[in-house]
Amino acid sequence: MEPKAIFDLLVAHLGGEAAEYRENDIEPWACVSVSRIVDACTFLRDDPRLGFDQLMCLSGIDWDGYDESGKGKSVAILGYQEDGTPETSDRVADGELGVAYHLYSHEHDHKFTVRVRMPREKNVVPSVGGVWSTAQWHEREAWDLVGIRFEGHPDLRRILLDESWEGHPLRKDYRMPDQWAGVPLKGQPYADNPFATTTSTDAPAGDDTPAED
């Protein structure tokens, strides 16, 4: 089924809660209201004309730096200066946050993407883990890196970073830390780290027979 026809079915089900459709981007997508995302996903999965039985990916989005239409130049995430100290800025992020759900139907061999957007200060969206169980892993990553809370998730905790890590590194207003757990972070390349382990290319040439115990 063509993406526009899928959107039309979604509108027939949700009414005005399916508020936007775009077909000229890299992939066609529809935007639905945060409050109806579980309903929308359940419909997309269960309607026999659609049959979206797989959530291929769920991605957290930070639209800071873009205008209301989603156009404009993205704001770069702050990094480290040449001396290894974190970069700073007086800019205050005010862009919306969002989530993109990339769906696939094995039966019909068609794809579709659904998005939600929310104010930065209201970074909460219902979990769709009850629709596709694999969403629980993706939602943990979106929470870890973008700081989006998924209401109803049974175990919403970080999946890549330590639980004690401060902030969410893929937010446009994230600032690199100067230390973690008391250990200084100087922002140096791995090769400049005097404590980096020796690579195989640095090993002396010679007999490569393993040593006996």
ROLUMZA-399335 format. One record per residue (C-alpha): z, x, y. Coordinates in steps of 0.02 Angstrom, whole numbers, plus 50000, padded with zeros to 5 digits. Layout:
BEGIN
ZXY
...
***
This chain:
BEGIN
500005000050000
499595006250175
501085010950287
500724997250416
500734984050279
502414990850219
503094989550396
502474971650411
503444966950255
504974975650328
504814965750489
504644949450389
506294953850305
507284961050452
506494952550602
506874961350765
508004973850677
506424983350628
506034988150806
504735001950803
503265008350703
502265024250730
500705029250639
500045043950740
501375056550694
501305068450547
501945054250438
502015035650478
503785029450503
504775014250554
506395013650651
507705000650603
509414996750675
510895006650608
511804990850555
510364985450441
509905002050359
510704997750191
509854980750191
508184988750236
508315001950100
508844989349969
507344978450013
506154993350005
506824997949834
506934980649756
505424971249821
504124972549680
502724975049806
503584990749870
504634998149730
505315013349822
506345019849678
506545037649744
507355044749898
506405061149916
507415067550062
508665062150193
508695072350354
509885072650501
509035073850671
509625079450843
508445072850978
509295082151119
507985088651241
506725074851203
506375059551309
506605041651249
504895041451167
505315056851064
504195068251166
504605084051260
505215101351223
506655103451101
508205112851158
508465129251067
510105131950977
511155145651056
511235161950960
511955179350991
511605191451131
511025209351100
512815215651102
513275203150966
514275191151074
513865172551066
512685165351196
513445152451314
512745138451420
513415125551543
512175112551480
512935096751406
511955088851263
511585070351284
510155066851163
510305054151024
510625058350841
509715050650695
509295050450511
507595050150424
507415043050248
505855048950156
505425036850014
504225036749867
503695023849739
503195030449568
502475013649518
501365011349671
501145029649719
501465026549903
502655034450029
503585028150181
504865034850304
506255024850386
507285031250532
508845026250626
509425032350797
511155031750871
512065037451028
512765055051014
514545048851037
514325035650899
513745046850758
514095034650616
512855026350498
513175016850335
512915026850176
511425022350065
512225030949916
512365013949833
510475011649844
509975029049783
511385039449710
510525055649760
510795050749942
512605056049927
512085074349914
510875073050061
512165063950167
513425077750139
512155090350202
511755079750356
513615078550392
513865097150366
512435103150476
512155089150603
513845080550606
513285062950560
514625052550474
514075041250332
515235026350322
515645021450143
515205038350067
516425041549923
516645060249956
515985065250127
516355083750144
515385099450183
514135105350053
513545122150123
514925128150239
516775130050210
517835114950253
518725125050387
517105128850479
517075122150657
515575112450720
513885108050646
512595122150658
510995111650675
511605102150827
510725107550986
512395110151074
513115121050935
513825137750989
513895152350869
515695157650833
516355174750879
517485174750726
517885164950570
519545165350476
520055179950586
518525190350542
517445195350694
515635189350689
514575200750797
512905192750763
512185208750693
510705209250573
511215211650393
510405228850389
511545234750531
513115229550439
514005245350377
514825235050240
513175228450170
512915232449987
511635245649939
509965238249888
508975243849737
507735253149850
509155264049914
509675269449740
509265287549692
507805290349575
508165295849398
508565289349225
508705270349232
509545269249062
511145258849079
512725269049067
513795266848913
515575260548925
***
